[in-house]
């Protein structure tokens, strides 16, 4: 919301980052001539499931002891839906599974990775 009470809907690019400033052309204060630009600083709220590091996402993946010892397919919740991943036999509690390309979109194309801990 602007100081004058106006609200504007802003379409953010998929690759926007926390702390990034975006410019809204012509949406700022009226001065002599054309209205100025509004600068908006983006703050991304914490997600209850995912942690963000750069363009990568991190998620906790609880695994039963039997599945960690024997190996199993388990479901990982990704932003686009559930995905079955293989937990290798004899996995320790510090094992991290990397799901390539399942993270946040990158400006140059592609996606970061999702890490299941």
MOPAC internal coordinates of N, CA, C and O (Angstrom, degrees):
PM7 1SCF
backbone

  N    0.0000 0     0.00 0     0.00 0    0    0    0
  C    1.4524 1     0.00 0     0.00 0    1    0    0
  C    1.5318 1   107.80 1     0.00 0    2    1    0
  O    1.2310 1   121.40 1   -40.47 1    3    2    1
  N    1.3047 1   114.93 1   139.53 1    3    2    1
  C    1.4543 1   121.46 1  -179.82 1    5    3    2
  C    1.5268 1   110.29 1   -87.29 1    6    5    3
  O    1.2310 1   120.18 1   -18.65 1    7    6    5
  N    1.3354 1   117.27 1   161.35 1    7    6    5
  C    1.4688 1   120.13 1  -179.92 1    9    7    6
  C    1.5286 1   113.64 1   -56.57 1   10    9    7
  O    1.2310 1   120.22 1   151.58 1   11   10    9
  N    1.3462 1   117.18 1   -28.42 1   11   10    9
  C    1.4665 1   119.58 1  -179.89 1   13   11   10
  C    1.5314 1   112.21 1   -85.69 1   14   13   11
  O    1.2310 1   119.77 1  -173.93 1   15   14   13
  N    1.3463 1   118.04 1     6.07 1   15   14   13
  C    1.4593 1   121.79 1   177.12 1   17   15   14
  C    1.5150 1   114.70 1    93.31 1   18   17   15
  O    1.2310 1   120.07 1   172.86 1   19   18   17
  N    1.3405 1   117.47 1    -7.14 1   19   18   17
  C    1.4646 1   120.30 1   179.51 1   21   19   18
  C    1.5230 1   110.68 1   -69.29 1   22   21   19
  O    1.2310 1   121.74 1   -31.73 1   23   22   21
  N    1.3240 1   114.28 1   148.27 1   23   22   21
  C    1.4595 1   121.12 1   171.62 1   25   23   22
  C    1.5144 1   107.46 1  -122.27 1   26   25   23
  O    1.2310 1   120.67 1   -37.56 1   27   26   25
  N    1.3153 1   116.33 1   142.44 1   27   26   25
  C    1.4588 1   120.26 1   176.11 1   29   27   26
  C    1.5241 1   108.38 1  -131.71 1   30   29   27
  O    1.2310 1   121.28 1   -35.41 1   31   30   29
  N    1.3151 1   115.15 1   144.59 1   31   30   29
  C    1.4621 1   120.76 1   174.05 1   33   31   30
  C    1.5236 1   107.31 1   -87.38 1   34   33   31
  O    1.2310 1   120.78 1   -46.94 1   35   34   33
  N    1.3030 1   116.12 1   133.06 1   35   34   33
  C    1.4570 1   121.22 1  -177.72 1   37   35   34
  C    1.5196 1   108.55 1  -121.56 1   38   37   35
  O    1.2310 1   120.50 1   -53.76 1   39   38   37
  N    1.3183 1   116.65 1   126.24 1   39   38   37
  C    1.4642 1   120.65 1   174.99 1   41   39   38
  C    1.5239 1   107.05 1   -90.55 1   42   41   39
  O    1.2310 1   121.20 1   -65.95 1   43   42   41
  N    1.3298 1   115.30 1   114.05 1   43   42   41
  C    1.4574 1   120.14 1  -178.40 1   45   43   42
  C    1.5253 1   110.19 1   -89.06 1   46   45   43
  O    1.2310 1   120.53 1   -37.09 1   47   46   45
  N    1.3244 1   116.59 1   142.91 1   47   46   45
  C    1.4630 1   118.16 1   174.44 1   49   47   46
  C    1.5238 1   109.92 1   -66.84 1   50   49   47
  O    1.2310 1   120.14 1   -28.10 1   51   50   49
  N    1.3204 1   117.34 1   151.90 1   51   50   49
  C    1.4645 1   121.82 1  -176.98 1   53   51   50
  C    1.5229 1   111.79 1   -62.34 1   54   53   51
  O    1.2310 1   119.75 1   155.59 1   55   54   53
  N    1.3125 1   118.08 1   -24.41 1   55   54   53
  C    1.4592 1   121.82 1  -175.23 1   57   55   54
  C    1.5342 1   113.43 1   -96.06 1   58   57   55
  O    1.2310 1   119.42 1  -164.86 1   59   58   57
  N    1.3375 1   118.71 1    15.14 1   59   58   57
  C    1.4576 1   121.50 1  -179.17 1   61   59   58
  C    1.5351 1   109.68 1   -63.13 1   62   61   59
  O    1.2310 1   120.54 1   -34.30 1   63   62   61
  N    1.3395 1   116.57 1   145.70 1   63   62   61
  C    1.4606 1   121.46 1  -178.08 1   65   63   62
  C    1.5187 1   110.87 1  -119.35 1   66   65   63
  O    1.2310 1   120.96 1   -24.51 1   67   66   65
  N    1.3193 1   115.78 1   155.49 1   67   66   65
  C    1.4567 1   121.98 1   176.77 1   69   67   66
  C    1.5278 1   109.11 1   -60.48 1   70   69   67
  O    1.2310 1   120.45 1   -47.01 1   71   70   69
  N    1.3210 1   116.75 1   132.99 1   71   70   69
  C    1.4534 1   121.60 1   179.62 1   73   71   70
  C    1.5198 1   114.07 1    87.62 1   74   73   71
  O    1.2310 1   119.85 1   172.38 1   75   74   73
  N    1.3165 1   117.89 1    -7.62 1   75   74   73
  C    1.4618 1   121.82 1   179.89 1   77   75   74
  C    1.5217 1   109.64 1   -71.69 1   78   77   75
  O    1.2310 1   120.49 1   -34.84 1   79   78   77
  N    1.3250 1   116.67 1   145.16 1   79   78   77
  C    1.4584 1   122.16 1   175.87 1   81   79   78
  C    1.5233 1   108.28 1  -106.62 1   82   81   79
  O    1.2310 1   120.94 1   -49.13 1   83   82   81
  N    1.3358 1   115.80 1   130.87 1   83   82   81
  C    1.4628 1   119.67 1   176.17 1   85   83   82
  C    1.5264 1   108.81 1  -115.43 1   86   85   83
  O    1.2310 1   121.18 1   -28.44 1   87   86   85
  N    1.3144 1   115.34 1   151.56 1   87   86   85
  C    1.4649 1   122.24 1  -177.45 1   89   87   86
  C    1.5254 1   109.45 1  -104.32 1   90   89   87
  O    1.2310 1   120.79 1   -50.78 1   91   90   89
  N    1.3323 1   116.09 1   129.22 1   91   90   89
  C    1.4634 1   121.71 1   174.62 1   93   91   90
  C    1.5251 1   106.89 1  -106.61 1   94   93   91
  O    1.2310 1   120.99 1   -79.70 1   95   94   93
  N    1.3146 1   115.72 1   100.30 1   95   94   93
  C    1.4695 1   120.56 1  -175.07 1   97   95   94
  C    1.5261 1   111.19 1   -63.42 1   98   97   95
  O    1.2310 1   121.38 1   -48.14 1   99   98   97
  N    1.3291 1   114.97 1   131.86 1   99   98   97
  C    1.4588 1   121.39 1   175.98 1  101   99   98
  C    1.5197 1   115.02 1    73.04 1  102  101   99
  O    1.2310 1   119.68 1  -171.59 1  103  102  101
  N    1.3232 1   118.21 1     8.41 1  103  102  101
  C    1.4690 1   120.92 1  -178.27 1  105  103  102
  C    1.5282 1   112.67 1  -103.38 1  106  105  103
  O    1.2310 1   120.15 1  -175.61 1  107  106  105
  N    1.3330 1   117.32 1     4.39 1  107  106  105
  C    1.4579 1   120.84 1  -178.09 1  109  107  106
  C    1.5223 1   112.55 1   -87.02 1  110  109  107
  O    1.2310 1   121.30 1    15.12 1  111  110  109
  N    1.3274 1   115.12 1  -164.88 1  111  110  109
  C    1.4619 1   122.38 1  -178.96 1  113  111  110
  C    1.5280 1   110.67 1   -64.64 1  114  113  111
  O    1.2310 1   121.80 1   -33.07 1  115  114  113
  N    1.3302 1   114.15 1   146.93 1  115  114  113
  C    1.4618 1   120.30 1   176.32 1  117  115  114
  C    1.5177 1   108.10 1   -79.66 1  118  117  115
  O    1.2310 1   120.81 1   -53.73 1  119  118  117
  N    1.3050 1   116.06 1   126.27 1  119  118  117
  C    1.4538 1   121.34 1   175.86 1  121  119  118
  C    1.5093 1   108.02 1  -124.55 1  122  121  119
  O    1.2310 1   120.10 1    15.52 1  123  122  121
  N    1.3103 1   117.42 1  -164.48 1  123  122  121
  C    1.4520 1   118.38 1   174.39 1  125  123  122
  C    1.5347 1   108.66 1   -65.58 1  126  125  123
  O    1.2310 1   120.64 1   -53.88 1  127  126  125
  N    1.2867 1   116.38 1   126.12 1  127  126  125
  C    1.4650 1   120.57 1  -177.47 1  129  127  126
  C    1.5211 1   111.02 1    89.36 1  130  129  127
  O    1.2310 1   120.65 1    41.33 1  131  130  129
  N    1.3015 1   116.37 1  -138.67 1  131  130  129
  C    1.4661 1   122.84 1  -176.21 1  133  131  130
  C    1.5343 1   111.12 1   -74.01 1  134  133  131
  O    1.2310 1   120.38 1   -26.34 1  135  134  133
  N    1.3454 1   116.88 1   153.66 1  135  134  133
  C    1.4705 1   119.05 1   173.20 1  137  135  134
  C    1.5305 1   109.86 1   -62.93 1  138  137  135
  O    1.2310 1   121.18 1   -30.67 1  139  138  137
  N    1.3162 1   115.35 1   149.33 1  139  138  137
  C    1.4639 1   120.08 1   178.58 1  141  139  138
  C    1.5240 1   111.25 1   -77.19 1  142  141  139
  O    1.2310 1   121.42 1     3.55 1  143  142  141
  N    1.3007 1   114.88 1  -176.45 1  143  142  141
  C    1.4592 1   120.93 1   177.75 1  145  143  142
  C    1.5291 1   108.92 1   -95.86 1  146  145  143
  O    1.2310 1   120.70 1   -31.87 1  147  146  145
  N    1.3092 1   116.26 1   148.13 1  147  146  145
  C    1.4662 1   121.58 1   174.21 1  149  147  146
  C    1.5220 1   107.56 1   -99.13 1  150  149  147
  O    1.2310 1   120.71 1   -45.57 1  151  150  149
  N    1.3222 1   116.25 1   134.43 1  151  150  149
  C    1.4587 1   121.48 1   175.78 1  153  151  150
  C    1.5199 1   107.63 1  -104.89 1  154  153  151
  O    1.2310 1   120.72 1   -54.94 1  155  154  153
  N    1.3280 1   116.23 1   125.06 1  155  154  153
  C    1.4622 1   121.65 1  -176.46 1  157  155  154
  C    1.5215 1   108.44 1  -118.79 1  158  157  155
  O    1.2310 1   120.60 1   -55.79 1  159  158  157
  N    1.3337 1   116.45 1   124.21 1  159  158  157
  C    1.4611 1   121.18 1   177.45 1  161  159  158
  C    1.5224 1   108.58 1   -91.96 1  162  161  159
  O    1.2310 1   120.58 1   -50.74 1  163  162  161
  N    1.3242 1   116.49 1   129.26 1  163  162  161
  C    1.4612 1   123.03 1  -175.80 1  165  163  162
  C    1.5274 1   110.27 1   -88.56 1  166  165  163
  O    1.2310 1   120.96 1   -49.05 1  167  166  165
  N    1.3208 1   115.76 1   130.95 1  167  166  165
  C    1.4669 1   122.21 1   173.19 1  169  167  166
  C    1.5206 1   107.04 1  -123.65 1  170  169  167
  O    1.2310 1   120.46 1   -61.95 1  171  170  169
  N    1.3271 1   116.73 1   118.05 1  171  170  169
  C    1.4594 1   121.28 1  -179.03 1  173  171  170
  C    1.5237 1   108.59 1   -92.02 1  174  173  171
  O    1.2310 1   121.30 1   -57.14 1  175  174  173
  N    1.3144 1   115.11 1   122.86 1  175  174  173
  C    1.4568 1   121.72 1  -179.54 1  177  175  174
  C    1.5265 1   109.77 1   -69.99 1  178  177  175
  O    1.2310 1   120.43 1   -35.82 1  179  178  177
  N    1.3303 1   116.79 1   144.18 1  179  178  177
  C    1.4660 1   120.99 1   177.11 1  181  179  178
  C    1.5123 1   110.36 1   -62.14 1  182  181  179
  O    1.2310 1   121.18 1   -39.91 1  183  182  181
  N    1.3111 1   115.34 1   140.09 1  183  182  181
  C    1.4564 1   121.62 1   177.01 1  185  183  182
  C    1.5235 1   107.94 1   -95.36 1  186  185  183
  O    1.2310 1   119.65 1   -38.21 1  187  186  185
  N    1.3329 1   118.28 1   141.79 1  187  186  185
  C    1.4657 1   119.10 1  -178.59 1  189  187  186
  C    1.5339 1   113.35 1   -66.07 1  190  189  187
  O    1.2310 1   119.50 1   158.21 1  191  190  189
  N    1.3100 1   118.55 1   -21.79 1  191  190  189
  C    1.4691 1   121.01 1  -175.97 1  193  191  190
  C    1.5295 1   112.73 1  -106.88 1  194  193  191
  O    1.2310 1   119.74 1   140.19 1  195  194  193
  N    1.3239 1   118.09 1   -39.81 1  195  194  193
  C    1.4606 1   121.51 1  -171.59 1  197  195  194
  C    1.5213 1   112.18 1  -107.06 1  198  197  195
  O    1.2310 1   121.46 1   -32.03 1  199  198  197
  N    1.3391 1   114.81 1   147.97 1  199  198  197
  C    1.4586 1   122.18 1   170.13 1  201  199  198
  C    1.5288 1   106.86 1  -114.92 1  202  201  199
  O    1.2310 1   120.78 1   -38.46 1  203  202  201
  N    1.3204 1   116.11 1   141.54 1  203  202  201
  C    1.4648 1   120.97 1  -177.44 1  205  203  202
  C    1.5201 1   109.29 1  -106.68 1  206  205  203
  O    1.2310 1   120.89 1   -48.21 1  207  206  205
  N    1.3323 1   115.91 1   131.79 1  207  206  205
  C    1.4635 1   122.54 1   171.30 1  209  207  206
  C    1.5216 1   106.50 1  -133.58 1  210  209  207
  O    1.2310 1   120.68 1   -77.42 1  211  210  209
  N    1.3204 1   116.31 1   102.58 1  211  210  209
  C    1.4625 1   120.10 1  -174.88 1  213  211  210
  C    1.5185 1   108.92 1    65.95 1  214  213  211
  O    1.2310 1   120.17 1    58.00 1  215  214  213
  N    1.3164 1   117.29 1  -122.00 1  215  214  213
  C    1.4707 1   121.63 1   178.18 1  217  215  214
  C    1.5300 1   111.02 1  -102.82 1  218  217  215
  O    1.2310 1   120.52 1  -175.63 1  219  218  217
  N    1.3428 1   116.61 1     4.37 1  219  218  217
  C    1.4631 1   121.53 1   179.75 1  221  219  218
  C    1.5233 1   110.84 1   -95.01 1  222  221  219
  O    1.2310 1   121.24 1   -31.45 1  223  222  221
  N    1.3275 1   115.23 1   148.55 1  223  222  221
  C    1.4613 1   122.25 1   174.96 1  225  223  222
  C    1.5208 1   108.72 1  -111.07 1  226  225  223
  O    1.2310 1   120.94 1   -33.91 1  227  226  225
  N    1.3290 1   115.81 1   146.09 1  227  226  225
  C    1.4594 1   121.97 1   176.48 1  229  227  226
  C    1.5175 1   107.86 1  -124.80 1  230  229  227
  O    1.2310 1   120.77 1   -42.68 1  231  230  229
  N    1.3350 1   116.13 1   137.32 1  231  230  229
  C    1.4568 1   121.57 1  -178.75 1  233  231  230
  C    1.5291 1   108.17 1  -138.34 1  234  233  231
  O    1.2310 1   120.60 1   -35.31 1  235  234  233
  N    1.3208 1   116.46 1   144.69 1  235  234  233
  C    1.4601 1   120.88 1   174.54 1  237  235  234
  C    1.5199 1   108.76 1   -81.03 1  238  237  235
  O    1.2310 1   120.95 1   -43.12 1  239  238  237
  N    1.3229 1   115.79 1   136.88 1  239  238  237
  C    1.4603 1   121.65 1  -178.50 1  241  239  238
  C    1.5289 1   108.84 1  -126.93 1  242  241  239
  O    1.2310 1   120.42 1   -83.06 1  243  242  241
  N    1.3349 1   116.80 1    96.94 1  243  242  241
  C    1.4619 1   118.22 1   177.56 1  245  243  242
  C    1.5348 1   109.94 1   -69.62 1  246  245  243
  O    1.2310 1   120.98 1   -47.60 1  247  246  245
  N    1.3274 1   115.73 1   132.40 1  247  246  245
  C    1.4637 1   121.60 1  -179.82 1  249  247  246
  C    1.5235 1   108.10 1  -128.30 1  250  249  247
  O    1.2310 1   120.69 1   -48.71 1  251  250  249
  N    1.3240 1   116.29 1   131.29 1  251  250  249
  C    1.4642 1   121.06 1   176.86 1  253  251  250
  C    1.5250 1   109.73 1   -62.63 1  254  253  251
  O    1.2310 1   120.76 1   -29.11 1  255  254  253
  N    1.3337 1   116.15 1   150.89 1  255  254  253
  C    1.4566 1   121.45 1  -179.82 1  257  255  254
  C    1.5323 1   111.35 1   -56.61 1  258  257  255
  O    1.2310 1   120.39 1   135.07 1  259  258  257
  N    1.3161 1   116.87 1   -44.93 1  259  258  257
  C    1.4685 1   120.40 1  -179.33 1  261  259  258
  C    1.5286 1   110.96 1   -60.90 1  262  261  259
  O    1.2310 1   119.98 1   138.91 1  263  262  261
  N    1.3284 1   117.65 1   -41.09 1  263  262  261
  C    1.4668 1   120.99 1   179.27 1  265  263  262
  C    1.5294 1   111.15 1   -66.82 1  266  265  263
  O    1.2310 1   120.19 1   142.76 1  267  266  265
  N    1.3421 1   117.24 1   -37.24 1  267  266  265
  C    1.4619 1   121.00 1   179.14 1  269  267  266
  C    1.5298 1   110.96 1   -68.08 1  270  269  267
  O    1.2310 1   120.27 1   142.93 1  271  270  269
  N    1.3258 1   117.09 1   -37.07 1  271  270  269
  C    1.4651 1   121.07 1  -178.70 1  273  271  270
  C    1.5248 1   111.44 1   -77.66 1  274  273  271
  O    1.2310 1   120.49 1   133.75 1  275  274  273
  N    1.3217 1   116.68 1   -46.25 1  275  274  273
  C    1.4650 1   120.88 1  -174.52 1  277  275  274
  C    1.5243 1   113.72 1   -89.26 1  278  277  275
  O    1.2310 1   120.47 1   161.01 1  279  278  277
  N    1.3293 1   116.70 1   -18.99 1  279  278  277
  C    1.4579 1   121.50 1  -173.94 1  281  279  278
  C    1.5204 1   109.32 1    85.93 1  282  281  279
  O    1.2310 1   120.58 1   -34.56 1  283  282  281
  N    1.3087 1   116.49 1   145.44 1  283  282  281
  C    1.4668 1   119.94 1  -177.86 1  285  283  282
  C    1.5182 1   109.82 1  -167.17 1  286  285  283
  O    1.2310 1   121.62 1   -14.72 1  287  286  285
  N    1.3247 1   114.50 1   165.28 1  287  286  285
  C    1.4683 1   120.98 1   168.81 1  289  287  286
  C    1.5173 1   106.65 1   -93.38 1  290  289  287
  O    1.2310 1   120.48 1   -50.95 1  291  290  289
  N    1.3312 1   116.68 1   129.05 1  291  290  289
  C    1.4622 1   121.00 1   177.68 1  293  291  290
  C    1.5239 1   108.75 1  -128.05 1  294  293  291
  O    1.2310 1   121.12 1   -23.88 1  295  294  293
  N    1.3166 1   115.47 1   156.12 1  295  294  293
  C    1.4673 1   121.05 1  -179.50 1  297  295  294
  C    1.5240 1   109.90 1   -89.80 1  298  297  295
  O    1.2310 1   120.98 1   -48.91 1  299  298  297
  N    1.3205 1   115.74 1   131.09 1  299  298  297
  C    1.4622 1   122.71 1   174.50 1  301  299  298
  C    1.5177 1   107.11 1  -112.35 1  302  301  299
  O    1.2310 1   120.77 1   -49.62 1  303  302  301
  N    1.3247 1   116.14 1   130.38 1  303  302  301
  C    1.4665 1   121.27 1   177.60 1  305  303  302
  C    1.5261 1   107.84 1   -81.85 1  306  305  303
  O    1.2310 1   120.47 1   -63.07 1  307  306  305
  N    1.3380 1   116.71 1   116.93 1  307  306  305
  C    1.4597 1   121.87 1   176.55 1  309  307  306
  C    1.5310 1   107.84 1  -107.64 1  310  309  307
  O    1.2310 1   119.47 1   -13.24 1  311  310  309
  N    1.3294 1   118.62 1   166.76 1  311  310  309
  C    1.4652 1   119.68 1   177.92 1  313  311  310
  C    1.5253 1   113.52 1   -59.17 1  314  313  311
  O    1.2310 1   120.00 1   157.74 1  315  314  313
  N    1.3271 1   117.60 1   -22.26 1  315  314  313
  C    1.4635 1   120.36 1  -179.20 1  317  315  314
  C    1.5211 1   113.15 1  -103.68 1  318  317  315
  O    1.2310 1   120.05 1  -174.03 1  319  318  317
  N    1.3277 1   117.52 1     5.97 1  319  318  317
  C    1.4659 1   121.13 1   178.44 1  321  319  318
  C    1.5175 1   111.76 1   130.55 1  322  321  319
  O    1.2310 1   121.15 1     0.67 1  323  322  321
  N    1.3278 1   115.40 1  -179.33 1  323  322  321
  C    1.4672 1   120.25 1  -178.19 1  325  323  322
  C    1.5239 1   110.60 1   -77.31 1  326  325  323
  O    1.2310 1   121.84 1   -32.11 1  327  326  325
  N    1.3272 1   114.07 1   147.89 1  327  326  325
  C    1.4506 1   121.39 1  -179.99 1  329  327  326
  C    1.5253 1   108.01 1  -138.48 1  330  329  327
  O    1.2310 1   119.94 1   -46.81 1  331  330  329
  N    1.3223 1   117.72 1   133.19 1  331  330  329
  C    1.4663 1   121.64 1   178.13 1  333  331  330
  C    1.5257 1   109.19 1   -84.14 1  334  333  331
  O    1.2310 1   120.58 1   -50.38 1  335  334  333
  N    1.3360 1   116.49 1   129.62 1  335  334  333
  C    1.4619 1   121.52 1   177.64 1  337  335  334
  C    1.5226 1   109.24 1  -127.15 1  338  337  335
  O    1.2310 1   121.10 1   -27.27 1  339  338  337
  N    1.3183 1   115.50 1   152.73 1  339  338  337
  C    1.4588 1   121.31 1   178.59 1  341  339  338
  C    1.5194 1   110.23 1   -89.19 1  342  341  339
  O    1.2310 1   120.60 1   -55.49 1  343  342  341
  N    1.3198 1   116.46 1   124.51 1  343  342  341
  C    1.4580 1   122.05 1   171.17 1  345  343  342
  C    1.5270 1   105.20 1   -94.85 1  346  345  343
  O    1.2310 1   119.80 1   -63.20 1  347  346  345
  N    1.3425 1   117.98 1   116.80 1  347  346  345
  C    1.4638 1   119.50 1  -178.13 1  349  347  346
  C    1.5324 1   111.54 1   -65.74 1  350  349  347
  O    1.2310 1   120.99 1   -29.28 1  351  350  349
  N    1.3278 1   115.72 1   150.72 1  351  350  349
  C    1.4649 1   120.25 1   176.34 1  353  351  350
  C    1.5288 1   109.79 1   -60.06 1  354  353  351
  O    1.2310 1   120.93 1   -32.14 1  355  354  353
  N    1.3039 1   115.83 1   147.86 1  355  354  353
  C    1.4634 1   124.84 1   179.81 1  357  355  354
  C    1.5288 1   112.39 1    62.79 1  358  357  355
  O    1.2310 1   120.28 1  -146.64 1  359  358  357
  N    1.3281 1   117.07 1    33.36 1  359  358  357
  C    1.4698 1   121.20 1   176.37 1  361  359  358
  C    1.5217 1   109.68 1   -72.97 1  362  361  359
  O    1.2310 1   120.76 1   -45.34 1  363  362  361
  N    1.3159 1   116.15 1   134.66 1  363  362  361
  C    1.4652 1   120.38 1   177.58 1  365  363  362
  C    1.5232 1   109.47 1   -90.06 1  366  365  363
  O    1.2310 1   120.95 1    -9.94 1  367  366  365
  N    1.3222 1   115.79 1   170.06 1  367  366  365
  C    1.4704 1   120.14 1  -176.41 1  369  367  366
  C    1.5238 1   112.39 1   -67.47 1  370  369  367
  O    1.2310 1   119.68 1   161.65 1  371  370  369
  N    1.3360 1   118.21 1   -18.35 1  371  370  369
  C    1.4662 1   119.95 1   179.19 1  373  371  370
  C    1.5344 1   112.53 1   -95.70 1  374  373  371
  O    1.2310 1   120.43 1  -171.31 1  375  374  373
  N    1.3287 1   116.78 1     8.69 1  375  374  373
  C    1.4718 1   121.66 1   178.05 1  377  375  374
  C    1.5293 1   109.53 1   -67.46 1  378  377  375
  O    1.2310 1   120.48 1   -47.85 1  379  378  377
  N    1.3280 1   116.69 1   132.15 1  379  378  377
  C    1.4634 1   122.36 1   178.23 1  381  379  378
  C    1.5253 1   107.99 1  -118.23 1  382  381  379
  O    1.2310 1   120.95 1   -52.10 1  383  382  381
  N    1.3254 1   115.78 1   127.90 1  383  382  381
  C    1.4644 1   121.24 1   178.20 1  385  383  382
  C    1.5253 1   108.94 1   -99.21 1  386  385  383
  O    1.2310 1   120.34 1   -49.67 1  387  386  385
  N    1.3269 1   116.95 1   130.33 1  387  386  385
  C    1.4718 1   121.97 1  -179.59 1  389  387  386
  C    1.5185 1   109.27 1  -102.82 1  390  389  387
  O    1.2310 1   120.97 1   -55.04 1  391  390  389
  N    1.3330 1   115.76 1   124.96 1  391  390  389
  C    1.4605 1   121.78 1   175.71 1  393  391  390
  C    1.5262 1   106.80 1  -108.16 1  394  393  391
  O    1.2310 1   121.12 1   -83.54 1  395  394  393
  N    1.3061 1   115.47 1    96.46 1  395  394  393
  C    1.4706 1   122.30 1  -173.56 1  397  395  394
  C    1.5289 1   110.97 1   -62.34 1  398  397  395
  O    1.2310 1   121.34 1   -47.03 1  399  398  397
  N    1.3400 1   115.04 1   132.97 1  399  398  397
  C    1.4637 1   121.03 1   175.29 1  401  399  398
  C    1.5173 1   114.92 1    76.46 1  402  401  399
  O    1.2310 1   119.67 1  -168.04 1  403  402  401
  N    1.3331 1   118.24 1    11.96 1  403  402  401
  C    1.4717 1   121.34 1  -178.47 1  405  403  402
  C    1.5264 1   112.27 1  -105.11 1  406  405  403
  O    1.2310 1   120.28 1  -166.82 1  407  406  405
  N    1.3444 1   117.08 1    13.18 1  407  406  405
  C    1.4569 1   121.23 1   179.05 1  409  407  406
  C    1.5216 1   111.99 1   -93.09 1  410  409  407
  O    1.2310 1   120.95 1    29.06 1  411  410  409
  N    1.3142 1   115.78 1  -150.94 1  411  410  409
  C    1.4649 1   122.02 1  -177.17 1  413  411  410
  C    1.5300 1   111.22 1   -81.48 1  414  413  411
  O    1.2310 1   120.37 1   -29.14 1  415  414  413
  N    1.3390 1   116.89 1   150.86 1  415  414  413
  C    1.4682 1   120.26 1   178.57 1  417  415  414
  C    1.5291 1   111.31 1   -62.53 1  418  417  415
  O    1.2310 1   120.92 1   -33.84 1  419  418  417
  N    1.3214 1   115.85 1   146.16 1  419  418  417
  C    1.4569 1   122.36 1   176.60 1  421  419  418
  C    1.5208 1   109.27 1  -105.93 1  422  421  419
  O    1.2310 1   120.70 1   -31.20 1  423  422  421
  N    1.3181 1   116.27 1   148.80 1  423  422  421
  C    1.4649 1   121.16 1  -177.12 1  425  423  422
  C    1.5263 1   111.81 1   -60.54 1  426  425  423
  O    1.2310 1   120.45 1   141.33 1  427  426  425
  N    1.3238 1   116.75 1   -38.67 1  427  426  425
  C    1.4619 1   120.96 1  -177.67 1  429  427  426
  C    1.5260 1   112.53 1   -81.71 1  430  429  427
  O    1.2310 1   120.24 1  -176.71 1  431  430  429
  N    1.3247 1   117.14 1     3.29 1  431  430  429
  C    1.4624 1   121.22 1  -177.31 1  433  431  430
  C    1.5176 1   110.03 1   105.86 1  434  433  431
  O    1.2310 1   120.67 1   -19.73 1  435  434  433
  N    1.2943 1   116.32 1   160.27 1  435  434  433
  C    1.4544 1   120.78 1  -178.18 1  437  435  434
  C    1.5242 1   111.36 1    82.25 1  438  437  435
  O    1.2310 1   121.41 1     6.86 1  439  438  437
  N    1.3120 1   114.90 1  -173.14 1  439  438  437
  C    1.4623 1   121.58 1  -179.29 1  441  439  438
  C    1.5211 1   109.41 1  -139.89 1  442  441  439
  O    1.2310 1   121.16 1   -22.24 1  443  442  441
  N    1.3197 1   115.38 1   157.76 1  443  442  441
  C    1.4558 1   120.52 1   170.44 1  445  443  442
  C    1.5257 1   108.89 1   -72.55 1  446  445  443
  O    1.2310 1   120.66 1    10.61 1  447  446  445
  N    1.3141 1   116.35 1  -169.39 1  447  446  445
  C    1.4602 1   121.40 1  -178.04 1  449  447  446
  C    1.5216 1   110.41 1  -110.16 1  450  449  447
  O    1.2310 1   121.03 1   -17.74 1  451  450  449
  N    1.3295 1   115.64 1   162.26 1  451  450  449
  C    1.4590 1   121.80 1   173.86 1  453  451  450
  C    1.5252 1   106.64 1  -112.27 1  454  453  451
  O    1.2310 1   120.76 1   -50.98 1  455  454  453
  N    1.3262 1   116.14 1   129.02 1  455  454  453
  C    1.4576 1   121.85 1   179.62 1  457  455  454
  C    1.5187 1   108.68 1  -111.43 1  458  457  455
  O    1.2310 1   120.98 1   -56.17 1  459  458  457
  N    1.3324 1   115.72 1   123.83 1  459  458  457
  C    1.4627 1   121.59 1   178.18 1  461  459  458
  C    1.5202 1   107.72 1  -102.38 1  462  461  459
  O    1.2310 1   120.67 1   -59.50 1  463  462  461
  N    1.3286 1   116.32 1   120.50 1  463  462  461
  C    1.4740 1   123.00 1  -177.88 1  465  463  462
  C    1.5133 1   109.86 1  -101.65 1  466  465  463
  O    1.2310 1   120.10 1   180.00 1  467  466  465

